[in-house]
Amino acid sequence: MKRAALYLRVSTIDQTTANQERELREIADRMGCEIVRVYKDHGISGAKGRDKRPGFNALCRDATKRQFDVIMAWSVDRLGRSLQDLVGFLSELHALNVDLYLHQQGLDTRTPAGKAMFQLMGVFAEFERAIIQERVRAGLARAKSEGKRLGRPRIAPDLEERIRKALSIPGRPGVRKIAEQFGVDPGTVQRISRPIGTCEIVA
């Protein structure tokens, strides 16, 4: 008999995971799976990372210990909102030889069709990354064509001159100390140091 873990999540505190759990328990029984543990995140958005979802984090840790053979969830959006995160999660499960069952999508990686769907999702994740990168490039090009300055805003000229003078003093402190002295980012001090030949690596 396969050992199953249920993962249940609702986004708001006024919702309940009871319906998800009841339905998944019935499905597990029909599949001949024994439910060994139930993981819950209550009132937590799927957009939050693993470290902000204690139930999901515990699920991932126990998966690495092979405490179950299949993870069952109501829907793909219970696991997360990002396709890339989901594919990464599926890849981890695949490496651990742990299967995944998603009720709403009819995804069951124990079957040939489920495995094919998993591979297809990887293709979509790659497509999503390409789309995001293209949007970022287009946005930067548009901003540049409109004359907008990209990157960190420039500091006031008089402050920049004071930093330059501090950099030119023999035996001066390091970039980070000077940045703290003037209340600016170390990268700003490093940028100012380049024209006078004192570029440093900021640890």
N, C-alpha and C positions, 0 to 999 in steps of 0.2 A: 504493500500500500504506500502510495506517494505521500510524503509529508508536505503539508501546505501551510503557508503563512498568509494571513489576510492583511492588506493595508487599507485603512479607512481614513478619509479626510473630509472635513467640511470647512468652508471658508469663514463662517460667522458663528458666534457663540449661540445664536438662537436656532441653529440647525442641529440635526442629530445624525449620527452614523448608524443608527439602529436599522434603518431600511437596507442600507448597503450590506450590513453584516448578515442580516437574515437571508437576503437573496443569495449572497455568496456562500453561506453555509449550506443552503439547499443545493447549489451547483456543485460544491465540493463533494457532497454526499453522492450525487449522481455520477460524478467523475471517479468515485472510489478513492478520494483523497482524505487523509486524516489531518485536521487542522491542529497544528501544534502550538501556534501563537498568533495573537491578533495585535497589530500595531495601529495606533490611532493618533491623529493630529486633529485637535478640535479648535475651530476658530482661527485657523492659520491658512493664509493664502498659498496657493501652489506656486506663486511667483517667487516666494522666498526660497533662499538657498537651503541646502541640506542642513547646515549648522543651525538654522532657525526653525527646523522641523524635527523635534526630538524623536517622534515616532518613526519618521522616515530614516533618520540617522541611525537609530537602533536597528531598523530593518536591514540597512546596508551593512552594518557591522556584523550582524548575525548571519547574513548571506555569505560573508567571507569565511565564516566558521562552519559553513555547510550544515546549518541547523534545520534546513528544510530543502525540499526539492523543487518546489514551485511557489511563486508569489502570485496571489490573486488580488485584483483590484476591480472596482466597479467600472472605472473608465480611465482612459489615458490622461485626462486632465486632473485626475486625483493624484497622479504621480508628479506632475509639474506642468508648467506652461510653455517651456522652451523645448522645441523639437530637438535641438542640439543636446540639451541636458538629458532628454529621454533616451536618445540613441546612445549617449555615453553610458547611461545606466544599463541599458540593454546589453551593451558590449561587455560590461563588467559581469552581468549575469551569465552571458554566454561563456565567458572565460571560466567561470566558476561551475559551469554545467548546471545552472539553476534556470528553470523555465519560468515563463510569465504568461498569465492568463488575464486578459482584459475583457470584461463582460460586454460592454457597450459596443466595442469595436470588433468583437468576435475574434480577437487575437489569442492564439494558443500556440506558443512556440514549441510545443511537444509534437505538433503536426507538421507535415511538409509545407502546407499552405501557410501556417504561422511563421515558419522559418523564412519563407519567401517574402512575406510581409515585412519581417524584420529587416531583411536586406533592402527592400524598397524604401523603408523609412530612412535608412542610411543615405540613400540617394537623395531623398528630399531634404535631409539635413545639410548635405553638401550644397544643394541648390539654394537653400535658405542663406547659408553663409555667403555664397557668391552674390546674392541679391543685396544683402546688407552691405558688403564691401563696395558694390557698385553705387549704392545710394550714398555712402560716405564720400566716395570719390566725386560723385556728381555734386554733392552739397559743398564740398571744399572748392571745387572749380567755380561754382556759382558765386560763392562768397568772394573768391578772388577777383572774379570778373566785375563784381559790384564795388570793388575797392576796399573791401573789409580786411582788416589786419587779422591774421591768423596767429594762433599761439597765445602765450601769456601777454597781458597788457604791459606796455612799457611803463617804467617807473618815472617819477618826476626827474627832469634834467639835473636839478641841484642835488637830489639824493644820489643820482648816478655818479655825479662828479665827486661827491664825498666818499663814495665807495671806491672809486678809482684812486683817489688819493690814499685811502687806507691800504689799498692793495700795493701801492708803490713804496710804502714804508719798509725799509730793510728790517728783516727779522719779524715781520708782521705775523699774526696768527693765521691759521688755516681758513679756507673758504667758509667752512661751516660756522666757525666762531665769528667771522665778520658778518655773515648772514644774520646770526643771532643779534649781534650788536646793532645792526641797522633795521632789524625786523622785516627782512625780506627772505625769499626762498634761496637756498644755496645755488640753485640753477641760475638765478639772476646774477649772483656774484660771479659765478663761473663764466657766464656770458660776457660780463664786463671785463673780466680778467684777460680774455683772449687777445684783444687788440694790443695789450701791453706785454704779451708774451709770458703770462704767468698762469696759464691754464693748468688746473689741477684736477685730479680724480677725487670726487666727493664720495667718501665711504658711506 
